[in-house]
Amino acid sequence: MVDWARLLDSLRVPNWVSGKNCTPGRVNIQCPLCGDHSNHGSFGIDKGDYQCWRCPGCSPARALSLAARLPLMAAHQAIKDYTTGSVHSTAQERKTATGKILEGIPGGALEQPHIDYLHQRGFRAQQLVEQYGIKGTGPISIWKSSDFRLRVIIPIYDLDGNLVNFQGRDITGKQELRYKGCPVAEAGVHHKHLLYGANLAKDLDRIVVVEGVFDQWRMGPGSVATFGTSMTPEQVSLLTRWPEVVFLFDPEDEAQEHARAAARDIAACGNKVWLARADLGKNPKGEPRDPGDLTPTEAQELMAELMRG
C-alpha cells in the first residue's frame, strides 16, 4: 500500500482524510486535472489508484506529478519510496497518536554546507541550533532504513517539549523531496497533529499562525507553524488553547481560504481570531513575499505589531 498522506505532506500538497467530499479509505486532494476546488480527487490507501468525482481521473503517478509539480519519473519514484507492505498508514495514524517519545534522530553538528544554506536563506545557524536544536546530515546518512543525506534536520516537539517527530530539509536543491519526514512507524505523533513552535509559546495569550517552519523561524517564539496551508482537526483543536489567534498565511488565495476556514472553526469555540493580510512587498522575482522572506528586522517589527493587536 502507498502511504499517500505522508507522501503528499512531504511534497506540501494539501490533503484531507475527513470532511467534505472525503471517502473512508482514501486521501483526498483538489484534483489537478479539472480545476477542482473542493477535494474531489482522491488516492486509494489500499488500491493505490487515483479517482476524481468530477473528471475521468488518470494514473496515480500523473495525478501526483501534476499536483506536486514533479517530473513524471520523479512521481513514480516518490510513490515507490512511500510504498509499504504494512496496512498502517499516515491517514490512519492521524486518527490515533502513539504518544511515543523519540530517543534520537539523524544528524549531528552543522557543517559548513548547512551553515551556508541557512545563511543564504537569511538565518544565523547557531541561533537556530540554540533555539530549535537543528542538526545536519552528511553525504551518507541512513536512519531506520531511510536516506536523510545532506539535509538540515528539524526536531519537532509536542506542546510539553517532548521530541516526537522530525523533518529533514534538503540543502542541495537537487533532491526530489525538499522535505523528508520521520518514517511513520518511528514517529511518536504525526506532524499534522502538531504545531511547530507550540512548546515555546504555550504560556502566551496570543499566538501568530504561519504556514512553514522557515516562516516560524523568521517570526520567532510566539508564532507556530502548521506544516502547510491545510490544517487537520487536531491542529485546529490545539489552536483553541490560545485565547487570541492571528493567522499570517501567504497571500495566495488558496492559503487565505484555508486560513478563513480554520478561523471560523476556532472562533466558534469562543476564541478571538484575526486574519492578517499584511503587504510584505515583492521578492526579487516580483512575487508576493511570505513571512520567511522578511529580514530579521522586518519580522521583529511585524511580530511586535501582531502581538500588540
C-alpha positions in Angstrom: 0.0 0.0 0.0 1.1 3.6 -0.5 1.2 6.0 2.4 -0.4 8.8 0.4 -1.0 11.1 3.3 2.7 11.2 4.3 3.8 11.4 0.7 1.5 14.3 0.0 2.6 16.0 3.2 6.2 15.7 2.3 5.5 17.4 -1.1 3.4 20.1 0.5 0.3 19.0 -1.3 -2.8 19.9 0.8 -4.7 16.7 1.5 -7.6 15.5 3.7 -8.8 12.2 5.2 -12.0 13.6 6.7 -14.5 16.3 6.0 -16.4 17.5 2.9 -16.2 15.1 -0.1 -13.8 12.7 1.7 -14.3 9.0 1.4 -13.2 6.5 4.0 -10.1 4.6 2.9 -9.0 7.4 0.6 -6.8 10.5 0.8 -8.4 13.5 -0.9 -6.8 16.4 -2.8 -8.0 19.1 -5.1 -7.9 17.4 -8.5 -5.1 18.9 -10.6 -6.8 17.8 -13.8 -10.1 19.6 -13.7 -9.7 22.9 -11.8 -11.3 21.3 -8.7 -11.6 23.5 -5.6 -13.4 21.0 -3.3 -11.3 17.9 -2.7 -12.9 15.7 -5.4 -9.7 13.9 -6.3 -8.5 11.0 -4.1 -5.8 8.3 -3.8 -6.9 4.9 -2.6 -4.9 3.8 0.5 -5.3 0.1 -0.2 -5.6 0.0 -4.0 -3.2 2.8 -4.8 -5.4 4.2 -7.5 -6.5 7.8 -8.3 -10.1 8.9 -8.9 -12.0 12.1 -9.3 -15.7 12.7 -8.8 -15.7 15.4 -11.5 -13.5 14.1 -14.3 -12.3 10.7 -15.6 -9.1 10.8 -13.5 -5.8 9.4 -14.5 -2.9 7.3 -13.3 -1.8 8.0 -9.7 1.7 8.9 -10.9 0.4 11.5 -13.3 -2.0 13.0 -10.7 0.9 13.2 -8.2 3.1 14.7 -10.9 0.6 17.5 -11.6 -0.4 18.1 -8.0 3.2 18.4 -6.8 4.7 19.8 -10.0 7.2 16.9 -10.2 8.6 15.2 -13.3 6.6 12.1 -14.0 9.6 9.8 -13.3 10.1 11.5 -10.0 6.5 11.0 -9.1 6.8 7.3 -9.9 9.9 7.1 -7.6 8.2 9.0 -4.8 5.3 6.5 -4.9 7.8 3.7 -4.8 9.6 5.3 -1.8 6.3 5.6 0.2 5.0 2.1 -0.7 5.0 -0.2 2.3 3.7 -3.7 3.0 2.1 -2.5 6.2 -1.6 -2.0 6.5 -0.9 1.0 8.7 -0.9 4.4 7.1 -0.4 8.1 8.0 -4.1 8.6 7.2 -4.9 6.1 9.9 -2.2 7.5 12.2 -3.8 10.9 12.1 -6.8 9.5 13.9 -4.8 7.9 16.8 -1.5 9.3 18.0 1.0 6.8 19.6 2.4 9.3 22.1 5.9 7.7 21.7 8.9 10.0 22.6 11.8 9.6 20.2 15.1 8.7 21.7 17.2 10.0 18.8 17.1 11.5 15.4 19.5 11.5 12.5 22.2 14.2 12.2 25.0 15.8 14.2 26.6 19.2 14.3 26.0 21.5 11.4 28.8 21.6 8.8 29.7 24.4 6.5 27.3 23.4 3.7 24.4 23.6 6.2 25.6 26.9 7.6 26.0 28.3 4.1 22.5 27.1 3.1 20.9 28.8 6.1 22.9 31.9 5.6 21.6 32.1 2.0 18.1 31.9 3.5 18.8 34.8 5.8 19.3 32.8 9.1 22.0 32.5 11.7 22.7 28.8 12.0 24.0 29.0 15.6 20.8 30.8 16.7 18.7 28.0 15.2 20.8 25.4 16.9 20.4 27.0 20.3 16.7 27.8 19.9 15.4 24.8 18.0 18.1 22.1 18.3 18.5 21.7 14.5 21.1 19.2 13.2 22.8 18.4 9.9 23.5 15.3 7.9 26.4 14.5 5.6 26.5 12.8 2.2 25.8 9.4 3.8 23.0 9.3 6.3 20.8 6.3 6.7 18.4 6.3 9.6 15.9 3.4 10.2 16.5 2.4 6.5 15.6 5.9 5.2 18.0 8.1 3.4 18.4 11.6 5.0 21.7 12.7 3.3 22.5 16.4 3.0 19.7 17.8 5.0 19.0 20.2 7.9 17.2 18.0 10.4 14.4 19.9 12.2 13.3 18.3 15.5 9.5 18.6 16.2 8.3 18.8 19.7 4.8 18.4 21.3 3.3 21.1 23.5 5.2 19.7 26.5 8.5 19.8 24.8 8.8 16.1 24.1 10.6 15.1 20.9 8.0 13.2 18.9 8.9 13.8 15.2 11.3 15.5 12.8 11.7 16.6 9.2 14.8 16.9 7.0 15.2 19.9 4.6 17.3 19.3 1.5 20.2 21.8 1.3 21.4 20.9 -2.2 18.3 21.9 -4.3 18.8 18.7 -6.2 16.9 16.1 -4.3 13.4 15.2 -5.4 11.9 15.6 -2.0 12.6 19.0 -0.5 11.3 17.8 2.9 11.5 14.3 4.1 9.8 13.3 7.3 10.4 10.7 10.0 9.2 7.2 9.0 5.7 6.7 10.1 6.5 3.6 12.2 9.1 5.6 14.2 7.2 8.8 14.8 5.6 9.4 18.1 3.0 11.8 16.8 2.2 12.7 13.2 3.4 16.2 12.4 0.0 17.2 11.2 -1.3 16.7 14.7 1.2 19.3 16.0 2.1 22.9 15.7 5.7 23.7 15.2 7.0 26.0 17.9 4.0 25.5 20.2 6.2 24.4 23.1 7.8 27.8 23.1 4.5 29.7 23.2 2.2 27.6 25.4 2.1 30.2 28.1 1.1 33.1 25.9 -2.4 34.5 25.5 -2.0 35.3 21.8 -0.4 33.3 19.0 0.6 34.1 15.4 0.0 31.2 13.0 2.2 30.8 9.9 2.5 28.0 7.3 6.0 26.6 7.4 8.9 26.0 9.7 11.1 28.7 8.0 8.2 31.2 8.5 8.1 30.3 12.2 11.9 30.6 12.4 11.7 34.1 10.9 8.8 35.3 13.1 10.3 33.7 16.2 8.8 32.5 19.5 5.2 33.4 19.8 4.5 32.0 16.4 3.6 28.5 15.4 3.6 26.7 12.0 1.0 24.3 10.6 3.3 22.5 8.2 1.4 23.8 5.1 -1.9 25.6 4.4 -4.2 22.7 5.1 -5.0 22.0 8.8 -6.2 18.9 10.4 -8.9 18.9 13.1 -6.2 18.1 15.6 -4.3 21.3 14.7 -7.4 23.4 14.8 -8.3 22.0 18.2 -4.8 22.7 19.5 -5.0 26.3 18.4 -8.1 26.8 20.6 -6.0 26.6 23.7 -4.8 30.2 23.0 -7.5 32.9 23.7 -6.3 35.0 20.8 -5.2 33.6 17.4 -3.7 35.6 14.5 -3.3 34.0 11.1 -0.4 35.2 8.9 -0.6 32.9 5.9 0.9 33.5 2.5 -1.1 35.9 0.3 -2.2 33.3 -2.3 -6.0 32.8 -2.5 -5.7 29.1 -1.5 -3.7 29.8 1.6 -6.2 32.5 2.6 -9.1 30.2 2.0 -7.6 27.6 4.4 -7.0 30.3 7.0 -10.5 31.6 6.8 -11.9 28.1 7.2 -9.8 27.4 10.3 -10.6 30.8 11.7 -14.3 30.1 11.6 -13.9 26.9 13.5 -11.7 28.5 16.1 -14.0 31.5 16.5 -16.9 29.1 17.0 -15.2 27.9 20.2 -15.2 31.4 21.6 -11.7 32.4 20.8 -10.8 35.8 19.2 -9.3 35.3 15.7 -7.8 37.7 13.2 -6.7 37.2 9.6 -3.6 39.4 9.0 -3.2 40.3 5.3 0.0 42.4 5.6 1.5 43.7 2.4 5.0 42.3 2.7 6.2 43.6 -0.7 7.7 41.6 -3.5 10.7 39.3 -3.7 13.4 39.6 -6.4 11.2 37.5 -8.8 8.4 40.0 -8.5 6.2 37.6 -6.4 4.5 38.5 -3.1 6.8 37.8 -0.2 5.8 35.5 2.6 7.0 35.7 6.3 10.0 33.6 5.6 11.3 36.2 3.1 11.4 39.0 5.6 14.6 40.4 7.1 15.0 39.8 10.8 14.3 43.5 11.5 11.1 43.4 9.4 9.9 40.2 11.0 10.6 41.6 14.5 8.6 44.7 13.8 5.7 42.8 12.2 5.6 40.3 15.1 5.5 43.1 17.6 2.6 44.7 15.8 0.7 41.5 15.5 1.2 40.6 19.2 0.0 44.1 20.2 -3.2 43.7 18.3 
